[in-house]
């Protein structure tokens, strides 16, 4: 499933590798991934925000039947996590027995290897959550 | 706007249809709908299909289907809103007839899902979520609805038994539907002991992978009278969108697009939800049926689970839901689902639902079709 051209990979690197978000200069609301237009007011002026990498689990599941790129990793925990800055994102929760993932648990984000696209010979990296 | 009616319906059997190709599925359903309406021409058609590209490597569906149905050179357009593509086709056809631009318009839907393996099907369906920020991290559709279920259980005390009762009821209804993919009856214990797909959802909480097509013919009400076919009138239709990613919603358990689409359809029809006799809703997962009923205002948040367990949504209950068997038992060829929902409304409103699943009091029905984890929804209200 080659979903890969070089540009598609590097375009997302600031947010995937370094968790760069942005803040609407008009309302102060923080967006992840960064947006180019603020919902509701069409403002296009933003300032860059570095997420702290800390958050809490809002909800979660254990994926036992995985899509092709993650087939070898299943079962794995997947969660919606709210960061300290108030943005929510989806990430895997790693480095603990999957049955110990709970709503409300504190997590830190770390830079991890996510999956490999053998056809395109590309290894994808990004953030995963680990117990704080 | 002109008053619009559904004047013809047709569908294929839903299932793993190894002999049937993408194009032949659609043509079989479209031909049946044209014969049912008694028309030998179309002015235009819309075809709901989520992903001809990923499932069969075919785009340009409008041209392909017009060609093989033998109705070229009429305008034909594929419309896509993930699993709500069928409902979106109904809406597009409705607008074209209501505006006066065309008289006889076909709204169809098709998905050929079994030409790829399970991993690829899971991947293709996951593209209805945010591909870069959900799918990229390993989210699947069962996984997204499982996260809704986890949150619903924590917030309202909804149980696995309550969710399982949705599947049991829909299979009981589907056992009477000759078009259903899985007409077998199941039990709550059977659901709870089936394989876990994404906790807390078991495989019997999930709708299946299905091949199938469905079609409906829309026309002005006076055309129905001229043709001498029953006019099932489109009283209201509403569509709404929400964040593509589940994590973008402040309230994980609330389907905002369903709430807004329902309100729009009811406003157009000048009705309240209590004026609706029965509904076909998008039970892609058991938890989805519960959240949809709460978003539509049939039940207060947290109350749909207990009501389902108590049998209120059975065919003889207070508010019959999914008399066709729903996506769960009838099958879920994603692009065709919204049309198949409308077909069940038409059968119930004509009084021709097969095998004794006809509802006693069916004058007004509502179809609720949904894309992704609730990123889009189309609601259609029909009246006999």
Interface residues (C-beta under 8 A of the other chain):
Chain A: X1 X12 X33 X58 X59 X60 X61 X62 X63 X64 X65 X66 X67 X68 X69 X70 X71 X73 X76 X78 X79 X80 X81 X88 X89 X90 X91 X92 X103 X114 X115 X124 X126
Chain B: X118 X119 X120 X122 X123 X126 X130 X132 X133 X134 X135 X136 X137 X138 X139 X140 X142 X143 X146 X147 X148 X149 X150 X151 X154 X195 X196 X197 X198 X199 X200 X201 X245 X246 X247 X248 X252
